[in-house]
Amino acid sequence: MKEFAILKFLDKISFIFKSLGVGYELMRKILQVKFLMDERRVPTILMDGKNRESKNSFRSALGIYVFLGIFIGLFMLASFPLFIKMNIIIGIIMFMLMTTMISDFSAVLLDVKEKTILLSRPVDAKTLNAAKLVHIITYLFSIAVSISGGALIIGLIRYGILFFLLFLLVIILICGFLILFTALLYYAVITFFSGEKLKDIINYFQILLTVCMTLLYQLTGRIFQMTDVNMSFTPQSWHFFLPSSWFSAPFILLMEHNFNNYFILLSILGIIVPIITLTIYIKAVAPHFEKNLLKLNSGSSYVKKNRKIEAFLRSVSNILCPHQLEKVFFRFTMNMLSNERKLKLSIYPSLVFAIIFPFIFFLSFFHSGIAFADSFEEISTGKYYLYLYFSVLFLALLFPIISLSENYKGAWVYKALPVDNPAMVFKGAFKAFAVKYIIPVYLWISLFFIVVFGIKVVVDLVLIFINLIMLMLSIFYSSKKELPFSVDFQYMKKRNRPQVIILSMVLTPVLAGIHYVVLNIPFGIMINIALSLIITGVLWHVSFQINWNNIAEKR
């Protein structure tokens, strides 16, 4: 079995574990298996739809964190006061570690199966718990050093070895604090809610991490602009409630020799709060934590449904679906979309990007030295609502993802049911997907655009929505026909995916360009709407000319 550098390091300090009554040889073997499994686990940051089982995914993820850490480290070059710089850097590190801890390492923190398996063997609880703790600390510290690597190196060059050593100590304290804080958070959720609620919260953090990582890629260029901004610092009482301030204050004491009571108290909090957290965990949480974790295994996946929502969806299906079989699969798709957590992890980031990407481009209008009112006036009087086509690009690509499911083995039910025309399955699924995700997201974006550009933009929003449906149908028509929820996630990398993306990236600018041109033609918008409706109607008719011979074989 593969040897790891961390295991060789632990061999040198094995006497510490032995003195604590831990069976070191057993702990080492358990850790060796855990580290090997880490290499096969695909982190949230790498969930791009590719099958990475044969690659060292954890090292690839660390490489991405190192890359991002370089940009984070650029804050060390800014002209801010040291306390502000460290608050920003430590705040980013804590956020990244917290979201990563919850999104990617929950399976380790919340695992109760390994105890059932290993404790029935000659493995004592103390050895197993020690292996679990070392595993978590190693994992988290590796990510923390990767993210903070840029700041560590730049800080070493600019402030010296004392800064470097202090920063490493602070990273260790942060890791310990976040492990305990995460365990307390899980304990609180499991105590007051069901295991299903905890699984939902973990899923939301996975989505949040995916979105934030992508946004950080988009906004890294603005860090260079921020390094030239001058800031001043004024002590405030609310800083005492900010964890990043607790861990930033020691740098002021040791690097700037500022022994103001304010920084002394913050530094004390950075030591006391982790100790208090550890005490609460050991005395109050740990004895009951494992027992409450059983909720994760015994909790039913059944989600109590709101009767009013069910009645509303039934009414919507009656309006949108003329055929009875189409109504059945409309409601079936709505239920599956609500319960498929992994599918949400694939869909939600794109929905968030669809909402925020148009506004990212608006940021370029707000420059230093230009009044906000002037920038807002420039936006609202222009044709910048056409940026909404960036949202169309994200939304149009989503529907083919509906073929994926964790419960793909249940797809045999399609053949077992008396369904002669599979087109009804796809029609019901398409309409349900639009009602569940596309229409609500588009309405939220449209509401904001109406506030910015006024009621005059409503007709343009109608045209853009019709073009969105047209583009979705074009993509569906050119895609492989796979039944909803019938494909395993490990086969996300479909053969026709690049062609679909290229098609969307070609058609979207074309539709936006036509829209821009018709704005200068009398009644051009109305003519465009009429033509788009006709094309959409034709596409709807030809796209669902499907029989069972057209369905891709299940893999």
C-alpha positions as CSV (number, residue, x, y, z in Angstrom):
1,M,0.0,0.0,0.0
2,K,1.2,3.5,-0.8
3,E,3.3,5.3,1.8
4,F,2.6,8.9,2.7
5,A,5.0,11.6,3.9
6,I,2.7,12.4,6.8
7,L,2.9,8.8,8.0
8,K,6.7,9.0,8.1
9,F,6.4,12.2,10.1
10,L,4.0,10.5,12.6
11,D,6.4,7.6,12.9
12,K,9.0,10.0,14.4
13,I,6.5,11.3,17.1
14,S,4.8,7.9,17.6
15,F,5.9,7.9,21.3
16,I,3.3,10.7,21.9
17,F,0.4,8.5,20.8
18,K,1.8,5.5,22.6
19,S,2.0,7.5,25.9
20,L,-1.6,8.4,25.5
21,G,-2.7,4.8,25.2
22,V,-3.3,4.8,21.5
23,G,-2.4,1.7,19.5
24,Y,-0.1,3.4,17.1
25,E,0.4,0.6,14.6
26,L,-3.4,0.2,14.1
27,M,-3.9,3.9,13.9
28,R,-1.2,4.1,11.2
29,K,-2.9,1.4,9.1
30,I,-6.3,3.2,9.4
31,L,-4.7,6.5,8.4
32,Q,-3.0,4.9,5.5
33,V,-6.4,3.7,4.1
34,K,-8.0,7.0,4.9
35,F,-5.4,9.0,3.0
36,L,-5.6,6.6,0.1
37,M,-9.4,7.1,0.0
38,D,-8.9,10.9,0.1
39,E,-7.0,10.7,-3.2
40,R,-10.1,9.1,-4.8
41,R,-12.6,11.5,-3.3
42,V,-13.5,14.2,-5.8
43,P,-13.5,17.6,-3.9
44,T,-16.3,20.1,-4.6
45,I,-13.9,22.5,-6.2
46,L,-13.2,19.8,-8.9
47,M,-16.8,18.8,-9.6
48,D,-16.8,19.7,-13.3
49,G,-18.5,16.6,-14.5
50,K,-15.3,14.6,-15.4
51,N,-14.5,11.1,-14.1
52,R,-11.5,11.7,-12.0
53,E,-11.4,8.4,-10.1
54,S,-8.0,7.4,-11.7
55,K,-6.4,10.7,-10.7
56,N,-5.1,12.2,-7.4
57,S,-8.0,14.6,-7.0
58,F,-6.9,15.8,-3.6
59,R,-3.5,17.0,-5.0
60,S,-5.2,18.6,-8.0
61,A,-7.5,20.5,-5.5
62,L,-4.5,21.6,-3.5
63,G,-3.0,23.0,-6.7
64,I,-6.0,25.1,-7.3
65,Y,-5.9,26.3,-3.7
66,V,-2.3,27.3,-4.1
67,F,-3.1,29.2,-7.3
68,L,-5.9,31.1,-5.5
69,G,-3.6,31.6,-2.5
70,I,-1.2,33.6,-4.7
71,F,-3.9,36.2,-5.4
72,I,-4.9,36.2,-1.8
73,G,-1.3,36.9,-0.9
74,L,-1.3,40.0,-3.0
75,F,-3.1,41.7,-0.2
76,M,0.2,41.7,1.6
77,L,1.5,44.2,-0.9
78,A,-1.3,46.6,-0.3
79,S,-0.8,49.9,1.6
80,F,-3.4,49.0,4.2
81,P,-2.6,48.9,7.9
82,L,-1.3,45.4,8.8
83,F,-4.4,44.7,11.0
84,I,-6.7,45.3,8.0
85,K,-4.6,43.2,5.7
86,M,-4.5,40.3,8.1
87,N,-8.2,40.6,8.8
88,I,-8.9,40.3,5.0
89,I,-6.5,37.4,4.5
90,I,-7.5,35.5,7.6
91,G,-11.2,36.1,6.9
92,I,-10.8,34.6,3.4
93,I,-8.8,31.7,4.7
94,M,-11.4,31.0,7.5
95,F,-14.3,31.2,5.0
96,M,-12.6,28.9,2.5
97,L,-11.7,26.4,5.2
98,M,-15.1,26.4,6.7
99,T,-16.9,25.9,3.5
100,T,-14.4,23.2,2.4
101,M,-14.7,21.5,5.8
102,I,-18.5,21.3,5.5
103,S,-18.8,20.5,1.8
104,D,-16.0,18.0,1.4
105,F,-15.1,16.5,4.8
106,S,-18.6,16.0,6.3
107,A,-18.4,12.3,5.4
108,V,-15.5,12.0,7.8
109,L,-16.9,14.1,10.6
110,L,-20.2,12.4,10.5
111,D,-19.2,8.9,9.7
112,V,-20.7,6.3,12.1
113,K,-20.3,3.3,9.8
114,E,-16.5,2.9,10.4
115,K,-17.1,2.5,14.1
116,T,-19.6,-0.2,13.4
117,I,-17.1,-2.0,11.2
118,L,-13.8,-1.4,13.1
119,L,-14.9,-1.6,16.7
120,S,-16.1,-5.1,16.2
121,R,-12.5,-5.9,15.4
122,P,-9.6,-5.6,17.8
123,V,-9.6,-1.9,17.5
124,D,-10.3,0.2,20.6
125,A,-12.3,3.5,20.5
126,K,-9.3,5.6,21.6
127,T,-7.2,4.4,18.6
128,L,-10.1,5.0,16.2
129,N,-10.8,8.5,17.5
130,A,-7.1,9.4,17.4
131,A,-7.0,8.3,13.7
132,K,-10.1,10.3,12.9
133,L,-8.7,13.4,14.6
134,V,-5.3,13.2,12.9
135,H,-7.0,12.6,9.6
136,I,-9.1,15.7,9.9
137,I,-6.3,17.9,11.1
138,T,-4.0,16.8,8.4
139,Y,-6.6,17.4,5.7
140,L,-7.5,20.8,7.0
141,F,-4.0,21.9,7.6
142,S,-2.9,20.9,4.1
143,I,-5.7,23.1,2.6
144,A,-5.0,25.9,5.0
145,V,-1.3,26.0,4.1
146,S,-2.1,25.8,0.4
147,I,-4.6,28.8,0.6
148,S,-2.3,30.9,2.8
149,G,0.9,29.9,0.9
150,G,1.1,33.1,-1.1
151,A,0.6,35.3,2.0
152,L,3.2,33.2,4.0
153,I,5.8,33.7,1.3
154,I,5.2,37.4,0.6
155,G,4.9,38.0,4.4
156,L,8.2,36.2,4.9
157,I,9.9,38.4,2.4
158,R,8.3,41.6,3.6
159,Y,8.1,41.1,7.4
160,G,10.7,38.4,8.2
161,I,10.8,35.0,9.8
162,L,8.9,36.1,13.0
163,F,5.9,36.9,10.8
164,F,6.2,33.6,9.0
165,L,6.3,31.5,12.2
166,L,3.5,33.5,13.9
167,F,1.3,33.0,10.8
168,L,1.9,29.2,10.9
169,L,0.9,29.2,14.6
170,V,-2.2,31.2,13.8
171,I,-3.1,28.7,11.0
172,I,-2.9,25.8,13.4
173,L,-5.2,27.7,15.9
174,I,-7.6,28.5,13.1
175,C,-7.7,24.8,12.0
176,G,-8.4,23.6,15.6
177,F,-11.1,26.3,16.1
178,L,-12.9,25.5,12.9
179,I,-12.9,21.7,13.5
180,L,-14.5,22.3,16.9
181,F,-16.9,25.0,15.6
182,T,-18.0,22.7,12.7
183,A,-18.7,19.9,15.2
184,L,-20.7,22.2,17.4
185,L,-22.7,23.4,14.4
186,Y,-23.4,19.8,13.3
187,Y,-24.4,18.9,16.9
188,A,-26.8,21.9,17.1
189,V,-28.4,21.0,13.8
190,I,-28.7,17.3,14.5
191,T,-30.1,18.0,18.0
192,F,-32.9,20.3,16.9
193,F,-33.5,19.0,13.3
194,S,-33.6,15.8,11.4
195,G,-30.7,14.2,9.6
196,E,-32.2,15.2,6.3
197,K,-31.9,18.9,7.3
198,L,-28.2,18.4,8.0
199,K,-27.7,16.8,4.6
200,D,-29.5,19.8,3.0
201,I,-27.2,22.2,4.9
202,I,-24.1,20.3,3.8
203,N,-25.5,20.5,0.2
204,Y,-26.0,24.3,0.4
205,F,-22.4,24.7,1.6
206,Q,-21.2,22.6,-1.3
207,I,-23.1,24.9,-3.7
208,L,-21.8,28.0,-1.9
209,L,-18.2,26.8,-2.1
210,T,-18.6,26.1,-5.9
211,V,-20.1,29.5,-6.5
212,C,-17.6,31.4,-4.4
213,M,-14.6,29.7,-6.0
214,T,-15.8,30.6,-9.5
215,L,-16.5,34.2,-8.5
216,L,-13.1,34.4,-7.1
217,Y,-11.7,33.4,-10.5
218,Q,-13.7,36.2,-12.1
219,L,-12.8,38.9,-9.6
220,T,-9.1,38.2,-9.0
221,G,-8.2,41.0,-11.5
222,R,-9.8,43.5,-9.2
223,I,-7.3,42.6,-6.4
224,F,-4.6,44.4,-8.3
225,Q,-6.7,47.6,-8.3
226,M,-7.3,47.2,-4.5
227,T,-3.6,47.1,-3.7
228,D,-3.4,50.8,-4.6
229,V,-6.2,51.8,-2.3
230,N,-5.3,53.6,0.9
231,M,-7.2,52.6,4.1
232,S,-7.1,53.7,7.6
233,F,-8.1,51.7,10.7
234,T,-10.2,52.9,13.7
235,P,-10.8,50.4,16.5
236,Q,-14.5,49.5,16.9
237,S,-16.2,47.5,19.6
238,W,-17.9,45.1,17.0
239,H,-14.4,43.8,16.1
240,F,-14.5,41.7,19.2
241,F,-17.2,39.6,17.6
242,L,-15.1,39.1,14.5
243,P,-13.0,35.9,14.6
244,S,-10.5,37.2,12.0
245,S,-9.7,40.1,14.4
246,W,-8.8,37.7,17.2
247,F,-6.2,36.0,15.0
248,S,-5.0,39.2,13.4
249,A,-4.3,41.1,16.7
250,P,-1.1,39.1,17.6
251,F,0.6,40.4,14.5
252,I,0.2,44.0,15.8
253,L,1.6,43.0,19.2
254,L,4.7,41.2,17.9
255,M,5.3,42.9,14.5
256,E,4.4,46.5,15.3
257,H,5.0,46.3,19.1
258,N,1.6,48.1,19.6
259,F,0.5,46.9,23.1
260,N,-2.7,48.8,23.1
261,N,-5.3,47.1,25.4
262,Y,-7.6,46.8,22.3
263,F,-5.1,44.4,20.6
264,I,-4.2,42.6,23.8
265,L,-7.9,41.8,24.5
266,L,-8.4,40.6,20.9
267,S,-5.3,38.4,21.1
268,I,-6.6,36.9,24.4
269,L,-9.9,36.1,22.7
270,G,-8.0,34.3,20.0
271,I,-6.7,31.9,22.7
272,I,-9.6,31.7,25.1
273,V,-12.4,31.2,22.6
274,P,-10.8,28.0,21.0
275,I,-10.2,26.7,24.6
276,I,-13.8,27.4,25.6
277,T,-15.0,25.8,22.4
278,L,-12.8,22.7,23.0
279,T,-14.1,22.5,26.6
280,I,-17.8,22.6,25.5
281,Y,-17.1,20.0,22.9
282,I,-15.4,17.6,25.3
283,K,-17.8,18.1,28.2
284,A,-21.2,18.6,26.6
285,V,-21.0,17.6,22.9
286,A,-18.8,14.6,22.4
287,P,-20.7,12.3,24.8
288,H,-24.0,12.8,22.9
289,F,-22.6,13.5,19.4
290,E,-22.3,9.9,18.2
291,K,-25.7,9.0,19.4
292,N,-27.3,11.9,17.5
293,L,-25.4,11.0,14.4
294,L,-27.6,7.9,14.1
295,K,-30.2,10.2,12.8
296,L,-28.3,10.4,9.6
297,N,-28.8,6.7,9.0
298,S,-32.2,6.3,10.4
299,G,-33.7,9.5,9.1
300,S,-36.1,9.0,6.2
301,S,-35.6,10.7,3.0
302,Y,-39.3,11.5,2.9
303,V,-39.9,15.3,2.9
304,K,-43.1,16.6,4.2
305,K,-44.8,18.5,1.5
306,N,-46.8,21.7,1.8
307,R,-50.4,21.0,0.8
308,K,-50.8,24.5,-0.7
309,I,-47.7,24.1,-2.8
310,E,-48.9,20.6,-3.9
311,A,-52.2,22.1,-4.9
312,F,-50.5,24.9,-6.8
313,L,-48.3,22.5,-8.7
314,R,-51.3,20.4,-9.5
315,S,-53.1,23.4,-10.9
316,V,-50.0,24.4,-12.9
317,S,-49.7,20.9,-14.4
318,N,-53.4,20.9,-15.4
319,I,-52.8,24.2,-17.3
320,L,-49.5,23.3,-18.9
321,C,-50.0,19.6,-19.6
322,P,-52.9,18.7,-21.8
323,H,-52.2,14.9,-21.7
324,Q,-52.7,12.9,-18.5
325,L,-49.4,11.1,-18.8
326,E,-47.6,14.4,-19.3
327,K,-49.1,15.6,-16.0
328,V,-47.8,12.5,-14.2
329,F,-44.3,13.0,-15.3
330,F,-44.5,16.7,-14.6
331,R,-45.2,16.0,-10.9
332,F,-42.7,13.1,-10.9
333,T,-40.0,15.4,-12.1
334,M,-40.9,18.1,-9.6
335,N,-40.6,15.6,-6.8
336,M,-37.3,14.2,-8.0
337,L,-35.8,17.7,-8.5
338,S,-36.6,18.4,-4.8
339,N,-35.0,15.2,-3.5
340,E,-31.9,14.8,-5.7
341,R,-29.1,16.5,-3.7
342,K,-26.3,15.8,-6.0
343,L,-28.3,17.0,-9.0
344,K,-28.9,20.3,-7.1
345,L,-25.1,20.6,-6.7
346,S,-24.8,20.5,-10.5
347,I,-27.7,22.9,-11.2
348,Y,-27.7,25.5,-8.5
349,P,-24.2,27.0,-9.2
350,S,-25.3,27.7,-12.8
351,L,-28.6,29.3,-11.5
352,V,-26.6,31.6,-9.2
353,F,-24.2,32.5,-12.1
354,A,-27.2,33.3,-14.3
355,I,-28.4,35.7,-11.6
356,I,-25.1,37.5,-10.9
357,F,-23.1,37.4,-14.1
358,P,-25.0,40.4,-15.8
359,F,-24.3,42.4,-12.7
360,I,-20.6,41.6,-12.7
361,F,-20.3,43.4,-16.0
362,F,-22.1,46.4,-14.4
363,L,-19.3,46.7,-11.9
364,S,-17.0,48.1,-14.7
365,F,-19.2,51.2,-14.8
366,F,-18.4,52.1,-11.2
367,H,-15.0,53.7,-11.0
368,S,-13.2,55.6,-8.3
369,G,-13.7,59.3,-8.8
370,I,-17.1,58.9,-10.6
371,A,-20.3,59.5,-8.6
372,F,-22.5,56.4,-8.1
373,A,-25.5,58.4,-9.5
374,D,-23.7,59.2,-12.7
375,S,-22.7,55.6,-13.2
376,F,-26.2,54.4,-12.5
377,E,-27.6,57.0,-14.9
378,E,-25.2,55.7,-17.7
379,I,-26.4,52.2,-17.1
380,S,-30.2,52.9,-16.9
381,T,-30.3,55.0,-20.1
382,G,-28.3,52.5,-22.2
383,K,-29.1,49.2,-23.8
384,Y,-27.2,47.2,-21.2
385,Y,-30.2,45.0,-20.4
386,L,-28.9,42.9,-23.3
387,Y,-26.3,41.6,-20.7
388,L,-29.2,39.4,-19.7
389,Y,-28.2,37.1,-22.6
390,F,-25.3,36.0,-20.3
391,S,-28.0,34.6,-18.0
392,V,-29.6,32.9,-21.1
393,L,-26.3,31.2,-21.8
394,F,-26.2,29.6,-18.4
395,L,-29.8,28.7,-18.1
396,A,-30.2,27.2,-21.6
397,L,-27.5,24.5,-20.9
398,L,-29.1,23.1,-17.8
399,F,-32.0,20.9,-19.0
400,P,-29.8,18.0,-20.4
401,I,-28.4,17.6,-16.9
402,I,-31.8,16.3,-15.8
403,S,-30.8,12.9,-17.1
404,L,-28.4,12.5,-14.1
405,S,-29.3,10.9,-10.8
406,E,-27.9,9.1,-7.8
407,N,-30.9,6.8,-8.1
408,Y,-30.3,6.0,-11.8
409,K,-30.8,2.3,-11.2
410,G,-34.5,2.9,-10.7
411,A,-34.9,4.0,-14.4
412,W,-36.2,0.6,-15.2
413,V,-39.6,1.9,-14.1
414,Y,-39.9,3.7,-17.5
415,K,-40.0,0.4,-19.3
416,A,-42.2,-1.2,-16.7
417,L,-44.9,1.5,-17.0
418,P,-47.4,1.5,-19.9
419,V,-45.7,4.4,-21.7
420,D,-46.0,4.0,-25.5
421,N,-44.8,7.5,-26.3
422,P,-41.6,8.6,-24.4
423,A,-42.2,12.1,-25.7
424,M,-44.7,12.6,-22.9
425,V,-41.9,11.8,-20.4
426,F,-39.7,14.5,-21.9
427,K,-42.5,17.1,-22.3
428,G,-43.5,16.7,-18.7
429,A,-39.9,16.9,-17.5
430,F,-39.1,19.9,-19.7
431,K,-42.1,21.9,-18.4
432,A,-41.4,20.9,-14.8
433,F,-37.8,21.9,-15.1
434,A,-38.8,25.3,-16.5
435,V,-41.4,25.8,-13.7
436,K,-39.0,24.7,-11.0
437,Y,-35.9,26.6,-12.0
438,I,-35.9,28.6,-15.2
439,I,-39.0,30.7,-14.7
440,P,-38.4,31.7,-11.0
441,V,-34.8,32.6,-11.7
442,Y,-35.7,34.6,-14.8
443,L,-38.4,36.5,-13.0
444,W,-36.0,37.5,-10.2
445,I,-33.5,38.8,-12.7
446,S,-36.3,40.6,-14.7
447,L,-37.6,42.3,-11.6
448,F,-34.2,43.8,-11.0
449,F,-33.8,44.9,-14.6
450,I,-37.2,46.6,-14.5
451,V,-36.1,48.5,-11.3
452,V,-32.9,49.6,-13.1
453,F,-34.2,50.3,-16.6
454,G,-37.9,51.0,-16.0
455,I,-41.1,49.5,-17.3
456,K,-40.0,50.1,-20.9
457,V,-37.8,47.1,-20.8
458,V,-40.7,44.6,-20.2
459,V,-41.1,43.9,-23.9
460,D,-37.4,43.2,-24.3
461,L,-37.6,40.8,-21.3
462,V,-40.4,39.0,-23.0
463,L,-38.4,38.6,-26.2
464,I,-35.3,37.4,-24.2
465,F,-37.4,34.8,-22.4
466,I,-38.8,33.5,-25.7
467,N,-35.3,33.3,-27.1
468,L,-34.3,31.4,-23.9
469,I,-36.9,28.7,-24.5
470,M,-36.0,28.6,-28.2
471,L,-32.3,28.0,-27.2
472,M,-33.2,25.3,-24.7
473,L,-35.2,23.5,-27.3
474,S,-32.4,23.8,-29.8
475,I,-30.0,22.3,-27.3
476,F,-32.4,19.5,-26.4
477,Y,-33.0,18.8,-30.1
478,S,-29.3,18.4,-30.8
479,S,-28.6,16.5,-27.5
480,K,-28.5,12.7,-27.0
481,K,-32.0,11.7,-25.8
482,E,-31.5,10.2,-22.3
483,L,-34.5,9.7,-20.0
484,P,-34.7,11.9,-16.9
485,F,-32.8,10.6,-13.9
486,S,-31.5,7.6,-15.7
487,V,-27.7,8.2,-15.9
488,D,-25.1,7.8,-13.2
489,F,-23.1,10.9,-12.3
490,Q,-19.8,9.3,-13.1
491,Y,-20.8,9.5,-16.8
492,M,-21.5,13.2,-16.7
493,K,-18.8,13.8,-19.4
494,K,-21.1,13.1,-22.3
495,R,-19.7,12.7,-25.8
496,N,-22.0,15.5,-27.2
497,R,-21.4,18.0,-24.4
498,P,-18.8,20.1,-26.1
499,Q,-21.0,20.4,-29.2
500,V,-23.9,21.5,-27.1
501,I,-21.8,24.2,-25.4
502,I,-20.5,25.4,-28.7
503,L,-24.0,25.5,-30.1
504,S,-25.2,27.6,-27.2
505,M,-22.2,30.0,-27.4
506,V,-22.8,30.5,-31.1
507,L,-26.6,30.9,-31.0
508,T,-26.8,33.2,-27.9
509,P,-24.6,36.0,-29.4
510,V,-26.6,35.7,-32.6
511,L,-29.9,36.1,-30.8
512,A,-28.5,39.0,-28.8
513,G,-27.1,40.6,-32.0
514,I,-30.5,40.3,-33.7
515,H,-32.2,41.8,-30.7
516,Y,-29.8,44.7,-30.7
517,V,-30.4,45.4,-34.4
518,V,-34.2,45.3,-34.2
519,L,-34.1,48.0,-31.5
520,N,-33.4,50.5,-34.2
521,I,-36.3,49.3,-36.5
522,P,-39.9,50.5,-36.1
523,F,-41.9,47.7,-34.5
524,G,-38.7,45.6,-34.7
525,I,-39.2,44.1,-31.2
526,M,-42.8,43.0,-32.0
527,I,-41.7,41.4,-35.3
528,N,-38.8,39.7,-33.5
529,I,-41.2,38.3,-30.9
530,A,-43.5,37.0,-33.5
531,L,-40.7,35.3,-35.5
532,S,-39.2,33.8,-32.3
533,L,-42.6,32.4,-31.2
534,I,-43.0,30.7,-34.6
535,I,-39.5,29.2,-34.5
536,T,-40.0,28.1,-30.9
537,G,-43.3,26.5,-31.9
538,V,-41.7,24.6,-34.7
539,L,-38.8,23.5,-32.5
540,W,-41.3,22.3,-29.9
541,H,-43.0,20.1,-32.5
542,V,-39.8,18.6,-34.0
543,S,-37.9,18.2,-30.7
544,F,-40.4,15.9,-29.2
545,Q,-40.8,13.6,-32.2
546,I,-39.3,10.8,-30.1
547,N,-39.9,7.1,-29.9
548,W,-38.2,4.4,-27.9
549,N,-35.7,3.7,-30.6
550,N,-34.3,7.3,-30.2
551,I,-33.6,6.8,-26.5
552,A,-29.9,6.4,-25.7
553,E,-29.1,3.0,-24.1
554,K,-28.7,3.2,-20.3
555,R,-25.0,2.8,-19.2
